[in-house]
Amino acid sequence: MAAGEAFSPEQLDRLDRALEQAAKHSGVLFSVRVGPLRGDVRLAAERILSTLVEDPQRDPAALIVVSPGQCFVRVATTPAARSRIGDSAAALAALTMSSSFALGDLVGGLTTGIRQLGEVAGPAPVARGGAIASPAAQPRTPVR
């Protein structure tokens, strides 16, 4: 996929399915942002992530930020998700995605990374009565 090129409907469907399945399995909201960032990448990713949830301390969420033109991938997590998706797991998922990106497979890398992070997060915690203790918000379509 060339820089600036939009995702096809089929690619968006693959990404949406991966986001939905990971959220359903783990109770963590997963989101993707593809495109350039200005300034400090870590701060920019955390700023974007903070807009996706009401309370980052309570709401588990993870954001995958990829900038093909700047050659980076970053996984940011809210404090509520950080205990379930540690730095080493996030770094391993980023490495896995980068390997696919290097072969020109942006969507395949993203879907693999999303699935990998969902598995690492583990099953959604269950509260008394069988309800999910911390439900993820609706899966979000990747930001383009």
C-alpha positions, -999 to +999 in steps of 0.1 A: +000+000+000+015+033-010+017+062+014-016+081+015-035+053-001-068+044+016-077+009+028-100-010+005-134-021+019-122-057+022-091-046+042-113-024+065-135-055+070-105-076+080-093-050+104-128-044+119-132-082+124-098-084+141-106-054+164-140-069+173-127-104+180-099-091+202-122-068+221-148-095+226-122-120+238-103-097+261-127-069+271-100-044+259-108-017+234-084-020+205-079+008+180-055+015+151-041+048+137-022+047+105-004+079+094+023+104+103+025+119+138+041+152+148+065+155+177+071+129+203+056+096+191+049+083+226+032+115+237+011+117+205+000+080+209-009+086+245-029+117+236-048+099+209-055+069+233-068+092+260-096+104+235-108+068+230-120+061+266-137+080+293-114+070+322-080+055+312-075+043+348-106+022+346-112+015+309-087-010+293-077+001+258-048-003+235-038+018+204-016+006+176+000+036+158+017+030+125+035+055+103+048+038+072+065+070+060+082+075+093+090+038+097+076+032+132+050+012+150+040+019+186+016+002+209+001+024+237-020+011+265-042+028+291-032+021+328-062-002+330-048-024+302-011-021+310-013-048+337-027-072+311-005-061+281+030-055+294+058-037+277+075-068+265+043-082+250+036-049+232+072-048+219+069-084+206+036-075+188+052-044+173+081-066+161+057-091+146+038-063+128+070-047+116+081-079+100+049-081+080+051-043+071+086-049+058+071-074+033+045-049+022+016-064+042+002-036+063-032-051+069-019-086+076+006-072+101-021-052+118-045-080+120-018-103+134-007-077+159-043-071+171-049-108+175-016-112+193-024-084+218-059-097+224-045-131+232-019-116+256-046-096+274-064-128+281-101-134+286-123-105+297-126-104+335-160-116+347-178-100+376-202-116+400-234-127+381-214-136+349-213-101+335-181-088+320-165-066+346-150-041+322-166-042+289-148-027+259-165+000+240-176-007+205-147-017+182-136+013+162-128+015+126-091+023+120-084+060+117-070+069+084 
